[in-house]
């Protein structure tokens, strides 16, 4: 990693009231003096302690000091690792003018103490030394996790290792690795080679002639990643989905199916599939063989088996399922899922492992040692704890990191729902209604990084961080040590650390957003534009330029709405002292841009399944992302003063309908088109109002990219909401809006844009 001298170059703010450590330690006692880190003579470890030596070597590399790692008794002038005091993940960090001591009887504690020392050293106010203090620290919860979905989109082993490093920076300790699903099987199972030769690959939806897309992790690679994580005190928990989300393995081994017409390939679609494993003995032989190889690779005492969103229709008609139901004396196929959980749970327990499953496994007869991961709100955790089961909080939508962090058009694709950093931080992982005697059943919490709509590695990092930093603090710090405004105070130093280690994080919380209002010229006066600037969190200083250059700490400070000549562009960024908190955002001031809206700036008519997505084409560069409700592709452009509008222009794209949404697909309807290919209708006041413009999509019908349709005149007047909806002959392809531009009449009156 880059040496600490790079970090020290970021210095510039005054000494903070408390260190900028994330997650916030349990207690910090300040003392006079400081330790000159660069003068550390050695990092001292106990004799015959190979684990402490490895931690010391990593710490030396992190700090960028020249001190040697030596064996011996604690000494002055050195950083000393001592095996005493707190057990497990707890530690004590003593900094005096003479020495630094990290004390813990647990290896994880020594590691986490070293992470805290690195954070202290890399703060902007460190200036090469660390203020004297004593930090006494230990985590609130034992499970502080992030789930990484490698099934929908494959991530390289190198990226996963970097992700593990980023988790370790935050004292996160569980990587839940989602390895199998309908779209792919990613882990090598030697007894069943078709799981990787067949089930690890798919053809992108809508691109039948495209090369197969995918990949898998060999057993050697898995061992390497698991060992790499263990060195960083992170347990990797594998997830092998069953009995649903099984399209990919069934395509490889159709004898596992519960239908006479099993799938022949892993699916490029998203959603919930009908395919479920057959509940016969041959299937359990397969699953136990798979889990045997999985357990040989993952020493984790927890094995996740999924269990969510199991469609049971096939079991109603499948002879093997009916025979099993008769044998068990059950009348409803739902009982077969309980049977799956019980049987696999017993198998895992016999091997010394514990079953973890999504909250659908919580049925009468669930194994007592099974752990419930509550995703459909917190109710699953409440019920599990009341029945004596351990639970992990991972509720949709708050802790689902495929939701966007901001509503700006520059956010990467993801679910249309917005879950900000503040929303995540304010989540309380210990539900207040759990009785005191049941609280020990809450193991912790987890953020889930589902990857259906996040197909590149930089985007995965962007969607995870800094929200994973909030997860870390929720899981580690006691409630009295959590404060949103103080977290924001500590975040700039964390961003500096991210930059230092090459983590492509999201700056959404501090990103500057603008509202630009164009005012018409009046006699003897020049037309002006009023610009209002703001950030999501309302923190930090906003600085701006109108000369085409990026803002710096010396640029003008935004204090109140600006009045500027409506031409060129304005650039703005948020700062904390000398540190820039966000990338510069660029806002066009010219009138021709003032009435342009990206789809993300429009209002969806409904939000049944709202997504900001791109299609699944082979990725060769960035593609446009479209905000759309796939159950109702319809948008609202609110409060348009049509007296100022001459015509409307639309840039549109098309995506395949690769969504498994069951019977809901029958409810998707479109207006009847007047041309063979269809057109974009513009209606006033509501989606049943008068049509005031039609833009035929024919010019875009042969393009996989974004096409700007010819403008259509608008003759209506007054202020109205505009409903934008495609009239088309069939569901496929789904036409989507990239942007809408209202062309002003001359002279313009009042135009608004964001």
N, C-alpha and C positions, 0 to 999 in steps of 0.2 A: 504494500500500500504506500501511497505517497507519504512522505515524511511529515512530521509534525510542524516543520518549519513552514510548509505551505499553509497550514492551518493558522499559524501565528501571524501570517501576513494579513489575515482577515481581522486582526485586532483593531479596535477603535471605539468600543463603547465603554462607558463607565462601569466600575465594579458593581455587579448586581447584588441585590440583597441576599440572594442564595444562589448556589451554583445552578447551572443550566442542565442538570442531569435529567434524562428521560429514560425510564420512568422515574418519578420522583421518589427518592429514598424515604425510608421510614422516619429517620431522624438525622439532623445535621447540627452539630455543635461547633460553632466557629471558635477559633483561637488566634492569638497574635502570631505574626510571623508567616513565613512561607518556605517551601522547599524548592530549590533550584533544580529543576528536572534534568537539565542538560549536564549537570555535574554529578549525576548518579554514577557511582563507581561500579556498581554491580546490581544484578537482580539475584537475590539470594533465595535458595530453595532448600527444604529439608533433605537430609540424606535418604537415599533409596526411595525416592519419590518421583518416578518417571512422569506421572500425570502433572505434578507441579512443574517439572522441567519443561514440559510441552507448553503449559500455560505461560510460563515465564518467557519462553522463546517467542510465542505469538505476541505477548505484551510488548516485548522489546521491539518487534517489527512495527507494531501499531504506533508506539511512541516515537520511533525513529531515533532512539538513543543508542550510543555506542557501548553501553554497559554490557559486560559479559554475564552470562548466566552461570552462577557458581553454587556449589553445595557448601552449606555451613550454617553457623549460628547467625541470627539477626545482628546487623551492625549499622552504625551510623554511616551516612553518606550513600545509603543503598535503598533499593526497593526490596522489601522483605516479604516473602510468602511464608505464612506460618500456619501450621495445622493445629488450630486450637479454637475454642469458642463455638460459634454457631454451627449447626449441622446442616446438611443438605445444601439448599441454595442460599441460605443466609450467610452474611459476612460482616466483618467490621473493617473499616478503612480508616487508619490513623495517619494523618499527615502532620508532621512537626517540622521545624526548621532543620532538624538533624537527619530525619529518616522518614520513609514511608513504609507502613506495615499493612498488609492485607492478610486478615486472619479468618480462617474458617476450617472446621474439621471436614467439610464436604468439598469435593473437587469442583462441583458446580458453584459453590460459594466463592472459592478462589477465582474461578473464571469470571463470575459476575463482578467481583470486586475489582478485577483488572479492567473490565469494561468501564466501570465507573471512573477509575483512575484515568483511563484514556479520554473519557468525556470531559473530565476536569481539565486535563492538559490541552484539549483541543478547543476550549471555550475562547471566545474572542477576547476576554479579559485576562487570559492566563499569562500572556507575554513571557513565556518561557519558564514560569514558576507556578506552583500550586499553593494557594492559601492554606494555612494550617487549619485543620478541622478534624473532627471525628464523625464518620458516617456509620451508623448502625442500621442494618438493612436486612429485610427478608420479604419474600413475596406473600401476597394475600391468598392467591390461588395456585394450585399445583398445575393446572392446565391453562396455558396461555398460548393459544395456537392460531395458525393461519392454515386454511385449506387451499391447496394448489391443484387446480383441475388441469391435468395433463392429458385427459382422455379426449376432450373436444378439440383442443389444439395442442400439438406436441411442443414441448420446450426442450431445448438442448440440455444435456447434462451440465455443461459449463454455466448456463444460466441458473439452473437449480442450485448449483454450488454458490453462485453469487447471491442468490435469494437467501440461502442459509446464512451466509455472512451478514446480510442485512437484517435478518431476524435476530442473530446473535447480538448485533449492536443495540437491540432493544430488550434484551433478556427474555425474548420469546422462546418457548422451549418445546413446542410441539409443531411439527410439520405434518399435517394430515394430507396425504398424497392420494388424490383421486385418480386411479389408474385404469379403471374400466368403465365403460358406459355403452350406450347404443351406437355411438359414433366410432369407437375404437377400443381395442384392448392393447395396453401399452407395455405389459411386463412379460418377459420371456418365461414360459413354462416348458421345461424340456420334455415332459411327458406328452404335451399337446402342442406340437410345433405349428399347427395351423392357426393358433391364437395370434401368432405374430406374422406368419406368412400371408394370412388371409384377413384376419380381424383387425390388424393394425393399420389398415389402409382404406381409403375411401375416395370416390370421385366427387369433386365439388358439385353442389346442387346447381342445375342449370347449365352445366358444362360437361356434357357427356363425353366429349372428345379430349378433355383435359387429362393430363397425367394423374395417376393416383397420388393422393396426398396422405402423409402420415409419418409413422416411425414408431420405434419401440425401444425399451431399455433392456439391454442384456442383463443377465444375472450378475455378471462381473461389474457392470456399470452401477447396478442397484447397490451391490455391496460397497462400492467405492463412495457413493452418495451417502449411504447410511453411516459409514465410518466417518466421513467428513463431517456430517451433522453431529455425530456423537462427540467428536473432538470439540465441538462448539456447544456442547451440553444441550443439544436438541434431539429429541426422540422423533423418528419418522414413523408415523402410523399409516400403514397401507389401507386403502379401501378397495375391496373387491365386491362389486355390486351384485346383489341377489335378493329375491328371485326375479325382480324386474330390472329395467334398464339393461337388458341382456341381448339386444339385437346383434351386436358384433360377435360375441362368442357363439351364438346360435348359428350365425351365418357360416362360421368356421366348422361347427359340429352340429349339423341340423338334427341329429338324433336327440339333442337336448331340448328340442322345441316342444311346445304344447299345441301345435297345429300341424296339419298335414301339408301346409304350404308355408314352410319357414322362409325367412329372408335369405337371400343368396349373397348379400354383401352388407358390410357396415353402412349405416345410414348417414347421408349428409344433412338430414333434417334435424331440427331442434324440437323439443317438446316431450310429450309423454307417449310412449309406444305401447302397443298391445302385447308385445312379445314378452313372455315370462318362461322361466325354466319349467320343464315338466317335473312334477314332484315324485318321480319314481326313483328306485334305488340306483339305477345307472347314473342319474344326474348327481345324486349325492356322492357316488364314487368319484365322479369327475370333480366336484367341488372340494371334496376332502383331499384329493390328489393335488389340486391347485393350491389349497391352503397349506398343505404340507410343505410344498416348495416355497411358498410365500413366507411361512414362519421360519424357514431355514435362512432366509435373507434378512428378515426384520426381527431383531431381538425384542422389540417393543412388547410389553405385556398386553397391549391393546391391539385388536385387529378389528377394523371397521368393515362391516358387511352390507352397508347401504340400507336397503329395506324400504326406501321411499317410493312413492308414486307407482305402486304395483297395480297394473290393470289385471283384473281377474276374469275377464270375459272368456278368454281361451279355456280357462280351467272348467268353465261350465259345460263345455262340449268335448273336452279331451278325455278319452277313455282312461288313461293312466291317472288323471286327476280325479275322475269320478271314482275309480277303484280305491284310490288313497282316501278319499272322503268317506267312502263306505267302511273301509278298514278302521278309520279313526272315529267313526260314528258322528260325523259332523254333517250338517245340512247345507251350510253356506261355504262357498269357495274361499271366503275371507279367512276361514279357519286354517287353510293351507299355509298362509303366510306365518301364522303363529307356529305351525308345525315346522316350517323352515327354520325359524328363529330358534326354537327349542333344540332341534336336532343339531344345527350348526353350533349353537352355543355349548351344548354338551361336548361336541367334538373338540372345540377350542379349549374348554375347561380341562379336558383330559390331557391336553398338551401344556397346561399351565398358563393359558392366555384368557383374556376377557373380551367378550363380544361387545362392540360398540355399533349402534345403529341409529338411523334417523328416527324421529319420534313416532313414526308409524308402527314401529316394532312394539310399542307399549300396549300390549293386550294381555288379558288374563293368561297366565301360564308362561309369561316371559321369564327366562332364567334370572334368578335373583341377583347374580353378579353382573348381568348385562348393564351397559351404560347407555343412557338415552341422550342423544344429541337433539336438543329442542330447536327446530327450525321454523315451525309454523307458529310463531310467537313464542311466548315463554310458558304457555300452558303445559306443554309436554314436560318441562322441568318441574313445574309445580306438582303435577300428578305423579311423576317418577319419585320425587323426594317424599311425597306423602305415603308412597307404597314401599319405601325403603330402598329405592334404586338410586344409584349415582347418576348425575346429570351434568351436561355441558350446555351452556347457553350460546346459541348461534342463530338468533331469530332473523327471519326475513321481515322487513327489508333492511333494518338498521345495520346489521352486520354482514350484509351481502355486498361485497365490493365490486360486483359487476354493475351495480347502480352507479350512475354518474355522480361526481363530486360537485359539479356546478352545472348551470343551465346554459353556459356559453357555447356558441357554435364551434369553438376551438377545443372543446372537450373531446377525447377519443370516444369511439363507439362503445356502447354499453346499453344497459336498460334505461328506459326513459325516466324512471324514477330518480330523484335526486336525494342522495344521502350525504350530507356535508360532513366535514371533519368535526364540526361542533355537534352534529346529531349523534355521531358515533361516540364522541367523548362524553356526552351527557347520558349515555346508556348506563344503567346500574345493573351489574351482573348478579347481584344478590336480590332476588325479588323480595320486596318487603313483607309479602304475605306468607312466606315460608316460615313455619314455626321454628323457634330457636333450636330445638332438638333435632330438626331435620336439615339444618343449614350445612352440616358437614357433608351432605350428599351433593352439594354443588361443587364440582371439581374446578370449574372455571368457565372460560369463554373462548370463543374462536371467531375470527373473521373468515368469510368464505369467498374465495377468488374463483368464481365460475368463469369459464373461458369461451362460452359459445360465441360471444361478440367481442372477444379480446384476443385477437389471433397473433399479435406480435409480442415479443419479449419486452421491449420498452414500454408497451402499453400495459402489460401485466404489472410491471414495477410502478408505473404511474397510478394505476387504480389501487394498488396496495398501500403505497406510502404517500403521505404521512398517516393515513387512517390506521395502519398497523401500529404506529406509534401510540395512537389513542388506545388501541386494544392492549398494548403492552402496559400502559399506565393503569387502565381499568383492572387488569389482571394482577399487577404487581403491587400498586400503591394502595394504602389504606384510604378509606373515604375521606378522612380528615386531611389527607395529604394531596387530595385532588382538587384543583381549582382551574376552571377554564381560562381565565385571564392570565393566571400564572403559567399555564401550559403554553399559551401564546407567547409569553415573555421568553420562555425557554426554547421555543421552536426555531428562531433564527439561527442559533448555534447548531441545532440539529440539521437544519438545511445546509449549513456550511460543511458539516460532516458528510452529508449525502453527496455534496459536490466533490468532496475530497476522495470518496470511494467510488465515484462514478455511478451513483444511484439516480436514475432518471425519474425523479419524484414529481408529484403534482403540486403546483403552486396555486391551486384553485382558490384556497381560502384567502389568499392575498391578491389574486388577480384583479386588476382594475377593469371595471365595466363602465361604459359611458352611455349617457342618454344625450343625443344630439338633436336640438330643435332648430330648424332653419326658419328665420324670420324674413319676410319679404322686405324689399327696399321701400322706403317712404321718401317723399320729395326731399331732395337735397341731402339725403343720408344714404350711406352704403349699407347693403344688406348685411346682416349679422347672423351668426350661429351661436346659440347658447349651448354650452356643454356642461353637463353634470357628471362628476366622477365619483365612484364609490368602490369599496371592496366588500367581499362577502362577510368578513368578520368585523369590519369597521375599525380595524387596528392598523397601525403603521402610518407613515407619511406618504402621501401621493405626490410624486413629482412628474412634470410633464414637459414636452417640447412641441413646438409647431414648425421647427426648421428642418425636419426630416431626419434628425439625429436621435439616437436612443437617449433617454433621460439618464442623468447621473445624479449623485448626491448634491451637485451644485446647480441642478436645474430648478426652475421655479417651483415653489411649493403650492400645491392646490389648497385653497382655503374656502372658496365659495364658487358657485357656478361661473363659468368663464363666458365672455362675449368675444367672439373671434370672427374674422373674415371667413366666410364659408368657401374655402378652397384649400387644396392640399390635404394634409393629414395631421392628426394629433397623436402623439405617442405618450404613454403613461406607464408608470410602474410604482410599486409600493416599496418603501424603504424603512429600515429600522436603523437609525443613525447612519453610519456609512455603509451598511449592508443592504443590498438590494434583495427584497423578499420575493419578487415575482419577475417573470420575464416581461419585457415591454409589450404592451398591447397597442395595436395600431387602429385608429378610427378615422375613416374618411369623412371629410367635412363638406365636400362638394355636394350640391343639391341633387345631382344625378344618383348619388349613393344614399341619400337621406331617406328614401322610401323603399329601400331594399331590405328584405327579411330573409334570413336563412330559415330552413324548416325548424331549426331549434329555437328560433325567435318567435315562431308562430305558436298559437294555442291549438292543441289537439282537440278535436270535437269530443272524443272519448279517450279514456285511458284503460282499456281492457288489457291489452298487451302492448304497452308503449315501449318502443325500442329506438335507440339512436344507432342505426346499423348500416353496414355495408354488405354487399352480397358476398357469396362464398367463392368468388372467382379466384383462380391462382393469383397469389399475391406477388405483383411485380411493381412495387411502388405504392404510394398512398392512394386510396380511393375515396370518393366522396362518401360521407355518412349522412343518412337521412333519418330525421325523427318522424316516426310513424306509429300509429296503432294498427298492427297487422290484422286485427279483427274489424277495423273500420278506418281505412285510409282516408282521412278527412281532416282539414285544417281550418282554423279561424284566423283571419287577419282583422283584429278588432278596431273599432272606432275610426274608420277611414273617412276623411272629409272628401267626398267624391267631387265636390265643387273644384277641387284642386287637381283632379286626376283626369288625364286625357285617355290613357290606355294602360293595359296591364301586360307584363312580360313574365314568363315562367321558364325557369331552368328545371328540367325534370330528368329522372333516371328510372330504371326498372330493375327489380330484384325478383328472383324466383320465390315462389311461395313454398318454402321448405320448413313448414311449421306443422307439427303434429299436435292438433288441438281438439281432436275428437269430434263430437257432434257440433261443437261451436262453429266449425267451418261452414255448416249449412246456413248459418245466420248471416254470413257475409254477403251483402247484396250491393249492387251498383245501379245507378241510373242508366236508363237505356240510351246507348250512344246514337248519334246521328250520322257518324261516319264508321266505316268498317273497323278501323283500328281503335277508335274511341277519341275522347277529348277531355280536357280539363274544364269543368264547369265552374263558373263564378256566379254565386247567388248572393243576394243581399238579405240581411237581417237574420236569416236562418238557412238551414240546408234544405228547406222546402220553399224558400222564397223565390222570387223571380230570378231567372237567369239573365244576367246583364253582359256576359261575355262567354265565349267558348274558344278554347285554344286546341285545335286538333293535334294529336300526338304523332301523327304520321311521320313528321321529320325526325322523330327520335326512335322510331320503331326498329331500326336496324342497328342501333348503337347500344353497346354495353356501358358506355360512359354517360356523362351528363350532357344533355342537349338543351340549348336555349330555343324555345319555340317562338315563332313569329308573334309579334304583339297583336293584341285584340283591342279594339276601341271600346271605351265605356262611356255610355251616354247618361247614366243616372246622376242624380245630384243629392245633396244632403249628407249627413254623417250616418254611416251604417257599418255594422260588422259585415265582413265578406266571408262566405263559406266557400271553400275550395275543395272540390271533390271530383274524382275522375269518373266519367261515364265510360264503361268498357264492356266488351261482349263476354269476357270470361275472367276468372280469377287470376290466371297465369298469362303473362307476368303481372306482378304487382307494380303499378305505376306509383311513383313517389315524387314529392316535391323536393328539389334541392334548394331553390330560392324563388322568391317572388319580388318583382320590382314594379312599383307603380310609377308610371311615366307622368310627370307633372304637366299641367297646362302652363302656358306662358301668359302673363307673369305668374310665378308661384305665389301662393298665399302662405300658409303655415304647413310645413312638412316636418314629420318626426321620424326618427330612426334610433335604433339601439345598436 
